[in-house]
Amino acid sequence: MMSCYVRPLRTMLCALCILQFVFYMASGCIVEERIALMQIKSSSLDANSLDSWGRSDDCCSWDRVTCNSNKRVSDLSLGNFYLQGPNPENTAECAALPWSGGYWNLNLTIFSSFQELQVLDLFGNVACIQNFEDLQGLTKLRYLNLGENTLIGNNILESLGKLAYLEVINIEMSSLSGVLQNIEYDRFQNFHELARTASGHQ
């Protein structure tokens, strides 16, 4: 008699699991990444440029966002976006640099939720960027554009060298404060381009 009840119950549970999966796929991207994107929007100095963000749950359809077949964010095109964030520990150092003026301090931990990110474009934000070690969780990152920003630290390339699949780093027209190391390029398994033309270096 009990088996008569167990079999329909299993069928019902399977149906619920399928419905949950369909709903998850229809939502466009996972909740954690959607929350992180909204945090990025709130940190923007020009939130109007992201008016599509938050209009729907499908963040894969938002401007400047591309997702892969798994509905994970794979490409963030945030060039000329003007992000602001919490002041870095060395605020005085940022304030002394001509490009940042201490106004746009970019905390790279804001991108740590995007575990399948392959392209991160931050060109032209005129931001003071520190704590490059916070990108080390982005193990699939292939392209990183940091041009026209102020880059702070003595371990920039050392930190980026731990991203084994990074292929291209662009620091063109960026102001560099700290030591630009002679990195061991064999750390970058697929590395083929470091663009640093016309970069300032302090």
C-alpha positions as CSV (number, residue, x, y, z in Angstrom):
1,M,0.0,0.0,0.0
2,M,2.8,2.4,0.9
3,S,4.5,1.9,-2.5
4,C,1.3,3.3,-4.1
5,Y,2.0,6.6,-2.4
6,V,5.8,6.6,-2.7
7,R,5.9,6.4,-6.5
8,P,3.6,9.4,-7.2
9,L,5.6,11.4,-4.6
10,R,8.8,10.7,-6.4
11,T,7.2,11.8,-9.7
12,M,6.0,15.0,-8.1
13,L,9.5,15.7,-6.6
14,C,11.1,15.1,-10.0
15,A,8.6,17.5,-11.6
16,L,9.3,20.2,-9.1
17,C,13.1,19.8,-9.7
18,I,12.6,20.2,-13.4
19,L,10.4,23.3,-12.9
20,Q,13.0,24.8,-10.6
21,F,15.7,24.2,-13.2
22,V,13.6,25.7,-16.0
23,F,12.9,28.8,-13.8
24,Y,16.6,29.1,-13.0
25,M,17.5,29.0,-16.7
26,A,14.8,31.5,-17.6
27,S,16.1,34.0,-15.0
28,G,19.1,34.6,-17.2
29,C,21.9,34.6,-14.6
30,I,22.6,33.5,-11.1
31,V,21.4,35.6,-8.2
32,E,24.9,36.3,-6.8
33,E,26.1,37.7,-10.1
34,R,22.9,39.8,-10.5
35,I,23.5,41.3,-7.1
36,A,27.1,42.0,-7.9
37,L,26.1,43.8,-11.1
38,M,23.7,46.0,-9.2
39,Q,26.5,46.8,-6.8
40,I,28.6,47.9,-9.8
41,K,25.7,50.1,-11.0
42,S,25.4,51.7,-7.6
43,S,29.1,52.5,-7.6
44,S,28.9,54.3,-11.0
45,L,29.2,58.0,-11.3
46,D,26.9,57.8,-14.3
47,A,24.2,55.3,-13.4
48,N,22.1,56.6,-16.3
49,S,24.5,54.8,-18.7
50,L,23.2,51.5,-17.2
51,D,19.5,52.2,-17.3
52,S,18.9,48.6,-18.6
53,W,20.4,47.1,-15.5
54,G,17.7,46.0,-13.1
55,R,14.8,46.3,-15.5
56,S,14.5,42.5,-15.7
57,D,15.9,39.5,-13.9
58,D,17.7,38.4,-17.0
59,C,21.0,40.2,-16.5
60,C,22.4,38.4,-19.5
61,S,20.3,40.9,-21.6
62,W,21.7,44.0,-19.9
63,D,23.9,46.4,-21.7
64,R,27.7,45.8,-21.4
65,V,27.1,42.2,-20.1
66,T,27.6,39.0,-22.0
67,C,26.9,35.5,-20.6
68,N,28.1,32.1,-21.7
69,S,26.0,29.0,-22.4
70,N,25.8,28.3,-18.7
71,K,24.2,31.7,-18.0
72,R,27.3,32.9,-16.2
73,V,28.7,36.4,-16.9
74,S,31.7,36.0,-19.2
75,D,32.3,39.5,-20.5
76,L,32.0,42.9,-18.8
77,S,32.6,45.9,-21.0
78,L,32.9,48.7,-18.5
79,G,35.1,51.1,-20.5
80,N,34.5,54.8,-19.9
81,F,32.2,53.8,-17.1
82,Y,33.5,56.0,-14.2
83,L,33.3,53.8,-11.1
84,Q,33.6,55.0,-7.6
85,G,34.2,52.9,-4.5
86,P,35.5,52.9,-1.0
87,N,38.7,54.8,-0.4
88,P,41.7,52.5,-0.6
89,E,44.0,52.2,2.4
90,N,46.6,54.5,0.8
91,T,44.2,57.4,-0.1
92,A,46.9,60.0,0.1
93,E,49.0,58.2,-2.5
94,C,46.0,58.1,-4.9
95,A,45.1,61.8,-4.2
96,A,48.7,62.8,-5.1
97,L,48.4,61.3,-8.6
98,P,47.2,63.6,-11.4
99,W,44.8,61.2,-13.1
100,S,42.7,60.0,-10.2
101,G,42.6,63.0,-8.0
102,G,41.3,60.7,-5.3
103,Y,37.8,60.8,-6.8
104,W,37.3,57.3,-8.3
105,N,38.8,54.6,-6.2
106,L,38.1,51.2,-7.7
107,N,38.0,48.2,-5.3
108,L,38.6,45.1,-7.5
109,T,36.8,42.8,-5.0
110,I,33.6,44.0,-6.6
111,F,34.3,41.6,-9.5
112,S,35.1,38.5,-7.4
113,S,31.6,37.0,-7.9
114,F,32.1,36.5,-11.6
115,Q,33.8,33.1,-11.5
116,E,33.6,32.5,-15.2
117,L,34.6,35.9,-16.4
118,Q,36.9,35.9,-19.4
119,V,36.9,39.5,-20.5
120,L,37.1,42.6,-18.2
121,D,37.3,46.0,-19.9
122,L,37.9,48.9,-17.5
123,F,39.5,51.2,-20.1
124,G,39.1,55.0,-19.6
125,N,37.6,55.1,-16.1
126,V,40.4,57.3,-14.8
127,A,40.2,55.3,-11.6
128,C,42.7,54.7,-8.9
129,I,43.0,50.9,-8.9
130,Q,44.7,48.9,-6.2
131,N,44.7,45.5,-4.6
132,F,45.2,43.5,-7.8
133,E,45.5,40.3,-5.8
134,D,41.7,40.5,-5.5
135,L,41.4,39.4,-9.1
136,Q,43.1,36.1,-8.4
137,G,39.8,34.3,-8.1
138,L,39.0,35.0,-11.7
139,T,40.8,31.9,-12.9
140,K,39.2,32.0,-16.4
141,L,40.1,35.6,-17.2
142,R,41.8,35.9,-20.6
143,Y,41.6,39.6,-21.4
144,L,42.1,42.5,-19.0
145,N,42.0,46.2,-20.2
146,L,43.2,48.7,-17.6
147,G,44.2,51.5,-20.0
148,E,43.7,55.1,-18.9
149,N,43.6,54.5,-15.2
150,T,46.0,55.0,-12.3
151,L,47.5,51.7,-11.2
152,I,48.9,51.5,-7.6
153,G,51.2,48.8,-6.2
154,N,54.5,47.0,-6.4
155,N,53.0,43.6,-7.1
156,I,50.7,44.4,-10.1
157,L,52.2,41.9,-12.6
158,E,53.1,39.5,-9.9
159,S,49.4,39.3,-8.9
160,L,48.2,39.1,-12.5
161,G,50.8,36.4,-13.2
162,K,48.8,34.0,-11.0
163,L,46.0,34.2,-13.6
164,A,47.2,31.2,-15.6
165,Y,44.9,31.8,-18.6
166,L,45.4,35.5,-19.0
167,E,46.3,36.3,-22.6
168,V,46.2,40.1,-23.0
169,I,46.9,42.9,-20.5
170,N,46.4,46.5,-21.7
171,I,47.8,49.3,-19.5
172,E,48.1,51.9,-22.3
173,M,48.0,55.5,-21.2
174,S,47.8,54.5,-17.6
175,S,49.8,56.1,-14.8
176,L,51.8,53.6,-12.9
177,S,52.9,54.1,-9.3
178,G,55.2,51.4,-7.9
179,V,57.7,49.0,-9.5
180,L,56.8,47.3,-12.8
181,Q,58.5,44.0,-12.3
182,N,60.3,41.8,-14.8
183,I,57.7,39.1,-14.5
184,E,58.5,35.5,-15.4
185,Y,56.3,35.2,-18.4
186,D,56.1,31.5,-18.2
187,R,53.6,32.0,-15.4
188,F,51.2,33.1,-18.1
189,Q,50.5,29.8,-20.0
190,N,48.8,31.6,-22.9
191,F,50.1,35.1,-22.5
192,H,50.9,36.8,-25.8
193,E,50.5,40.6,-25.4
194,L,51.3,43.3,-22.8
195,A,50.2,46.7,-24.2
196,R,51.8,49.5,-22.2
197,T,52.6,52.1,-24.9
198,A,52.6,55.7,-23.6
199,S,52.1,54.6,-20.0
200,G,53.3,57.0,-17.3
201,H,55.4,55.5,-14.6
202,Q,56.3,57.0,-11.2
